[in-house]
Amino acid sequence: MLDCALVESWPLETALDHADIPDAAGVWIAMIDGARESVELAEFYLSDAPPSARPSALTPVVAAIQRAAARGVRVRVLVEEAFYAKYPELPDALAATPGVDLRRADGKRLYGGGILHAKYFVVDGREAYVGSQNFDYRSLEHIHELGLRTRDPSVVTRLVATFRRDFRASGGEAPASPPLAPEPAGASLHFAASPRDALPEGVAWDLPLLEARLDGARREVLVQALGYKAAMRDGAPFLTLDAALRRALARGVRVTLQVGRWHGKEPSLLALRDAGATVRVLDVPPWSGGDLPFARVIHAKYMVIDGERAWLGTSNWEGDYFLKSRNVSVFVDDPGFAARLAQVFADVARALPETR
């Protein structure tokens, strides 16, 4: 039986809520409230609403972390150093909480020039959450996001090894890499991460696995990400995924991409459209409560192959996310899970207008 459940966040005042998919805020609280020994979180950044707008959907999640620490649960939090100065309030508050050990990861040093961009946490070394949601109230209230909850031992142990490597390195300690048991034969869930040169032994690099999945597509490829770019941030080419999508198109595979409105004019995305891919640049309408920076956008990162296999992760489809930054992925080889993701993909296309 597949030990993996889809979890969502959806922008208020849209039709993107699915009654059968649990909301991330409730799942996070339940998981943290169930912790007995440890909670380990790795997040790009931490940011709650301004005090005048609290409580937000994130406020009770923070309270759950504080409750866990108060009852003796060991809480360890890792955040990206580069974004700490922009959002220092919540990291500082957690760091001052008895029982919470917070460290800042210098992504440029740890990952070869990038950032800690992953978003995940592990409870008691037995249950994990991986998803596109940043630890930000906007991700829970005003952005389309997807994640998954799992107790799969192979996924969880590899995620724990990744967290502990990064947490130790962020404290100046030598990264520990205890031996990991091989994945069980015929496994339906597979954990992988980026970048290649900063992985614990036994953790696979996700970029070649994504390429292999694309090269195995026979009928259809669906991809949603905030952005798509066949280049690095410095302008150097990043062609691995672009070339694989073009090979799929050449085989007659239908390729559809959904991206957020901030990235709709990217030249390599438009070139892929001209090569035969269907490209939809989707817009989340404004909130009636006023303008919100860095919100009202689709931000999930997932792929469905032939309605049978899926990928869900934390990387946008640009070079730096796979080659220079810490991101994590779960590959799910299960037709039921893949079909549900494909339905969400279709629902997003119906519910949101396209940007022209």
C-alpha positions as CSV (number, residue, x, y, z in Angstrom):
1,M,0.0,0.0,0.0
2,L,1.3,3.5,-0.9
3,D,2.3,5.4,2.2
4,C,2.0,8.8,0.8
5,A,-0.8,11.4,1.0
6,L,-1.2,14.6,-1.1
7,V,-1.5,17.9,0.8
8,E,-2.5,21.3,-0.6
9,S,-2.6,25.0,0.1
10,W,-4.8,27.2,-2.0
11,P,-5.3,31.0,-2.5
12,L,-8.3,32.4,-0.7
13,E,-11.2,33.5,-2.9
14,T,-10.4,30.9,-5.6
15,A,-11.9,27.6,-6.6
16,L,-8.7,25.6,-6.0
17,D,-9.7,24.0,-2.7
18,H,-10.2,20.2,-3.0
19,A,-12.4,18.7,-0.3
20,D,-10.5,15.3,-0.5
21,I,-7.0,16.8,-0.1
22,P,-6.0,17.9,3.4
23,D,-4.9,21.5,3.9
24,A,-1.2,22.0,4.8
25,A,-1.7,24.1,7.9
26,G,-3.9,21.4,9.6
27,V,-1.5,18.6,8.5
28,W,1.5,20.5,9.9
29,I,-0.2,21.1,13.2
30,A,-1.3,17.5,13.6
31,M,2.2,16.2,12.8
32,I,4.0,18.5,15.1
33,D,1.4,18.0,17.9
34,G,2.0,14.2,17.5
35,A,5.8,14.6,18.0
36,R,7.2,12.8,21.1
37,E,11.0,12.9,20.5
38,S,12.0,15.3,17.7
39,V,11.0,17.8,15.1
40,E,13.5,18.7,12.4
41,L,12.6,21.5,10.0
42,A,14.6,22.8,7.0
43,E,13.1,25.9,5.4
44,F,14.2,28.6,2.9
45,Y,12.9,31.2,5.3
46,L,10.4,31.8,8.1
47,S,7.8,34.6,8.0
48,D,4.5,35.1,9.7
49,A,2.0,37.9,9.0
50,P,2.5,41.4,10.4
51,P,1.4,41.6,14.1
52,S,-1.7,43.6,13.1
53,A,-2.8,40.8,10.8
54,R,-2.3,37.8,13.2
55,P,-3.4,35.2,13.8
56,S,-2.7,33.9,10.3
57,A,-2.8,30.3,9.1
58,L,0.8,30.0,10.1
59,T,0.4,31.4,13.7
60,P,-1.0,28.2,15.1
61,V,1.8,26.2,13.4
62,V,4.4,28.3,15.2
63,A,2.4,27.7,18.5
64,A,2.5,23.9,17.8
65,I,6.3,24.1,17.5
66,Q,6.5,26.0,20.8
67,R,4.2,23.5,22.5
68,A,6.4,20.6,21.3
69,A,9.5,22.3,22.7
70,A,7.7,22.9,26.0
71,R,6.9,19.3,26.4
72,G,10.5,18.2,25.9
73,V,10.5,17.5,22.2
74,R,13.9,18.3,20.6
75,V,13.2,20.9,17.9
76,R,15.9,21.7,15.4
77,V,15.4,24.3,12.7
78,L,17.5,25.2,9.7
79,V,17.0,28.3,7.6
80,E,18.9,29.9,4.7
81,E,21.4,32.6,5.8
82,A,20.8,34.7,2.7
83,F,17.2,35.4,3.6
84,Y,17.6,35.8,7.3
85,A,18.1,39.5,7.1
86,K,14.9,40.0,5.2
87,Y,12.8,38.0,7.6
88,P,14.5,37.9,11.0
89,E,11.6,38.2,13.4
90,L,10.3,34.6,13.4
91,P,13.7,32.9,13.3
92,D,14.8,35.0,16.3
93,A,11.6,34.2,18.2
94,L,12.1,30.5,17.7
95,A,15.8,30.7,18.5
96,A,14.9,32.3,21.8
97,T,12.4,29.5,22.6
98,P,13.8,27.0,25.2
99,G,14.2,23.6,23.5
100,V,14.6,25.0,20.0
101,D,18.0,24.9,18.3
102,L,18.0,27.1,15.2
103,R,20.9,27.4,12.8
104,R,21.4,29.4,9.6
105,A,22.7,27.5,6.5
106,D,25.2,29.4,4.3
107,G,24.0,28.0,1.0
108,K,26.8,29.6,-1.0
109,R,29.4,27.7,1.1
110,L,27.5,24.5,1.6
111,Y,26.0,23.9,-1.8
112,G,28.4,25.5,-4.3
113,G,27.0,29.0,-4.7
114,G,23.3,28.6,-4.1
115,I,20.8,28.5,-1.3
116,L,18.9,26.2,1.0
117,H,15.7,26.2,-1.0
118,A,14.1,23.0,0.3
119,K,11.0,23.0,2.5
120,Y,10.4,19.9,4.6
121,F,10.3,18.6,8.1
122,V,10.6,15.2,9.9
123,V,8.8,14.1,13.1
124,D,10.4,11.5,15.4
125,G,12.5,10.2,12.5
126,R,9.4,8.3,11.3
127,E,7.1,10.8,9.4
128,A,7.9,13.5,6.9
129,Y,6.4,16.3,5.0
130,V,7.9,17.6,1.7
131,G,6.3,20.3,-0.4
132,S,6.5,23.6,-2.2
133,Q,5.2,25.7,0.7
134,N,7.7,28.0,2.3
135,F,7.2,28.5,6.1
136,D,5.3,31.7,5.3
137,Y,1.6,32.6,6.0
138,R,1.2,33.6,2.3
139,S,2.0,30.0,1.3
140,L,-0.9,28.8,3.4
141,E,-3.4,31.5,2.4
142,H,-2.6,33.1,-0.9
143,I,-0.5,30.7,-3.1
144,H,-1.3,27.5,-4.9
145,E,1.0,24.8,-3.3
146,L,1.3,21.0,-3.1
147,G,3.1,18.7,-0.8
148,L,3.0,15.2,0.5
149,R,3.0,13.5,3.9
150,T,4.7,10.1,4.2
151,R,5.9,7.5,6.7
152,D,7.8,5.5,4.0
153,P,11.0,4.4,5.9
154,S,13.2,4.7,2.8
155,V,12.1,8.3,2.1
156,V,12.1,9.4,5.8
157,T,15.6,8.0,6.6
158,R,17.1,9.7,3.5
159,L,15.4,13.0,4.4
160,V,16.8,12.7,8.0
161,A,20.3,12.0,6.6
162,T,20.0,15.1,4.4
163,F,18.8,17.3,7.3
164,R,21.4,16.1,9.7
165,R,24.2,16.6,7.2
166,D,23.2,20.2,6.6
167,F,22.5,21.0,10.2
168,R,25.9,19.7,11.3
169,A,27.6,21.6,8.5
170,S,25.8,24.8,9.4
171,G,27.3,24.5,12.9
172,G,30.8,23.9,11.7
173,E,30.7,20.2,12.4
174,A,31.9,17.5,10.1
175,P,28.9,16.2,8.0
176,A,28.0,12.8,9.3
177,S,26.8,10.2,6.7
178,P,25.7,7.0,8.4
179,P,25.1,4.1,6.0
180,L,21.6,4.0,4.5
181,A,19.9,0.7,3.7
182,P,19.2,0.2,0.0
183,E,15.8,1.1,-1.3
184,P,13.5,-2.0,-1.2
185,A,13.0,-3.8,-4.4
186,G,9.9,-2.6,-6.3
187,A,9.5,0.5,-4.2
188,S,6.9,3.0,-5.3
189,L,8.4,6.0,-3.5
190,H,11.9,7.2,-4.1
191,F,13.7,10.1,-2.4
192,A,16.3,12.2,-4.2
193,A,17.8,15.7,-3.7
194,S,20.2,18.3,-5.1
195,P,22.9,19.3,-5.6
196,R,25.0,16.3,-6.6
197,D,28.1,17.2,-4.7
198,A,26.4,17.9,-1.3
199,L,24.4,14.7,-0.9
200,P,24.8,12.1,1.9
201,E,26.0,8.8,0.7
202,G,23.1,6.7,-0.5
203,V,20.9,9.7,-1.5
204,A,20.3,9.9,-5.2
205,W,20.6,13.1,-7.3
206,D,17.2,14.1,-8.6
207,L,18.1,15.7,-11.9
208,P,19.1,12.5,-13.7
209,L,16.0,10.8,-12.3
210,L,13.8,13.6,-13.7
211,E,15.5,13.3,-17.1
212,A,15.0,9.5,-17.1
213,R,11.3,9.9,-16.3
214,L,10.9,12.4,-19.2
215,D,12.8,10.0,-21.5
216,G,10.4,7.2,-20.5
217,A,7.2,9.2,-21.3
218,R,5.1,7.6,-24.0
219,R,1.9,9.8,-24.2
220,E,1.8,12.9,-22.0
221,V,4.0,15.0,-19.7
222,L,2.4,17.6,-17.3
223,V,4.7,20.0,-15.5
224,Q,3.8,22.8,-13.1
225,A,6.4,25.1,-11.5
226,L,6.7,28.7,-10.6
227,G,9.2,29.2,-13.3
228,Y,11.0,27.5,-16.2
229,K,14.3,28.5,-17.7
230,A,16.9,26.6,-19.8
231,A,19.7,28.6,-18.2
232,M,21.6,29.3,-15.0
233,R,21.1,32.6,-13.2
234,D,24.5,33.7,-14.6
235,G,23.3,33.1,-18.2
236,A,25.1,29.8,-18.7
237,P,23.0,27.2,-20.5
238,F,21.1,24.5,-18.6
239,L,19.7,22.2,-21.2
240,T,19.1,18.9,-19.4
241,L,15.4,19.2,-18.8
242,D,14.8,21.4,-21.9
243,A,16.5,18.8,-24.1
244,A,14.5,15.9,-22.5
245,L,11.2,17.8,-23.1
246,R,12.2,18.4,-26.7
247,R,13.0,14.7,-27.2
248,A,9.6,13.9,-25.8
249,L,7.9,16.3,-28.3
250,A,9.9,14.7,-31.1
251,R,8.5,11.3,-30.1
252,G,4.9,12.7,-30.3
253,V,4.4,13.0,-26.6
254,R,2.0,15.8,-25.5
255,V,3.9,18.2,-23.2
256,T,2.0,20.8,-21.2
257,L,3.6,23.3,-18.8
258,Q,1.9,25.6,-16.3
259,V,4.0,28.5,-14.8
260,G,3.3,31.5,-12.7
261,R,2.6,34.9,-14.2
262,W,6.0,36.3,-13.0
263,H,7.8,34.0,-15.5
264,G,5.6,33.9,-18.5
265,K,7.9,35.9,-20.9
266,E,11.0,33.7,-20.3
267,P,12.5,33.3,-23.8
268,S,13.4,29.6,-23.3
269,L,9.8,28.9,-22.2
270,L,8.5,30.6,-25.3
271,A,11.0,28.7,-27.5
272,L,9.7,25.4,-26.0
273,R,6.2,26.5,-26.9
274,D,7.3,27.2,-30.4
275,A,8.7,23.7,-30.5
276,G,5.3,22.2,-29.9
277,A,4.7,22.3,-26.1
278,T,1.5,23.8,-24.7
279,V,2.5,26.6,-22.3
280,R,-0.1,28.1,-19.9
281,V,0.9,31.2,-17.9
282,L,-1.6,31.3,-15.1
283,D,-2.7,34.3,-13.0
284,V,-4.2,34.1,-9.5
285,P,-6.7,37.0,-9.2
286,P,-5.9,39.7,-6.5
287,W,-7.2,39.3,-3.0
288,S,-10.1,41.5,-1.9
289,G,-8.2,42.4,1.2
290,G,-5.5,44.3,-0.7
291,D,-2.2,43.8,-2.4
292,L,0.2,41.2,-1.0
293,P,3.8,41.1,-2.2
294,F,5.2,37.7,-3.3
295,A,1.8,36.1,-3.3
296,R,-1.3,35.3,-5.5
297,V,0.6,32.9,-7.7
298,I,1.0,29.2,-8.5
299,H,4.1,27.9,-6.8
300,A,3.7,24.1,-6.7
301,K,6.4,22.0,-8.3
302,Y,5.3,18.6,-9.7
303,M,5.2,16.5,-12.8
304,V,3.0,13.7,-14.1
305,I,4.1,11.2,-16.7
306,D,1.5,9.3,-18.7
307,G,-1.0,9.5,-15.8
308,E,1.0,6.8,-14.1
309,R,4.2,8.2,-12.5
310,A,4.8,11.5,-10.7
311,W,7.4,13.8,-9.2
312,L,6.8,16.3,-6.5
313,G,9.6,18.5,-5.1
314,T,10.9,21.9,-4.1
315,S,12.8,22.9,-7.3
316,N,11.6,25.3,-9.9
317,W,12.8,24.1,-13.4
318,E,15.9,26.3,-13.6
319,G,19.5,25.3,-13.5
320,D,20.6,26.7,-10.2
321,Y,18.0,24.8,-8.3
322,F,19.4,21.4,-9.4
323,L,23.1,22.3,-9.7
324,K,23.8,24.8,-6.9
325,S,21.1,24.7,-4.2
326,R,19.6,22.3,-1.7
327,N,16.3,20.9,-2.9
328,V,14.5,17.7,-2.3
329,S,12.2,15.5,-4.4
330,V,9.9,12.5,-4.0
331,F,9.2,10.3,-7.1
332,V,5.9,8.4,-6.9
333,D,5.4,5.4,-9.1
334,D,1.7,4.9,-8.5
335,P,-1.1,5.4,-11.0
336,G,-3.7,6.5,-8.4
337,F,-1.4,9.2,-7.0
338,A,-0.4,10.3,-10.5
339,A,-4.0,10.5,-11.6
340,R,-5.0,12.7,-8.7
341,L,-2.1,15.0,-9.4
342,A,-3.2,15.2,-13.1
343,Q,-6.7,16.1,-12.0
344,V,-5.4,18.9,-9.8
345,F,-3.4,20.1,-12.9
346,A,-6.6,20.2,-14.9
347,D,-8.5,21.9,-12.1
348,V,-5.9,24.7,-11.9
349,A,-6.2,25.3,-15.7
350,R,-9.9,25.6,-15.4
351,A,-10.0,27.8,-12.3
352,L,-7.4,30.4,-13.2
353,P,-7.2,32.8,-16.1
354,E,-4.2,32.8,-18.5
355,T,-2.0,35.8,-18.7
356,R,-1.6,37.1,-22.2
